[in-house]
Amino acid sequence: MINTQINELVAYGLKCGLVSEDDQIFVTNQLLDLFRLSEFHEEEILKSRPLAEILEDMVSYAHQQGILEEDTIAWKDLFEITEDNIHAILQKEIGKVFVQVLECAGVYKNTKKGRIDFGRFIETL
């Protein structure tokens, strides 16, 4: 079931222009990592559901699998994702992963010196 929900969420992002086709695999892999999954099968989504329903199902799954400690309305309200804020959330999360990639590649260290060195690196681009 979570496989279908991931397909639905990615399809929603593509349809709304929140995810480009170039980023489809990356976004899917991020969701697989989030839900601690090692397998995924692409599915054609013939009928789209409202974003809130997809996310509600994903939160419930995460709770059932022990990924989230609570499955409460209060918790969901703290992390409510809407059409208005999804783009900013995706940008922030992609930025976090980008920082991790740069750190692992030795290009960036999250220290004062690292930020200065990274600034110099960006200037050379």
Secondary structure, 3 states (H helix, E strand, C coil): CHHHHHHHHHHHHHHHCCCCHHHHHHHHHHHHHHCCCCCCCCCCCCCCCCHHHHHHHHHHHHHHCCCCCCCCHHHHHHCCCCCCCHHHHHHHHHHHHHHHHHHHCCCCCCCHHHHHHHHHHHHCC
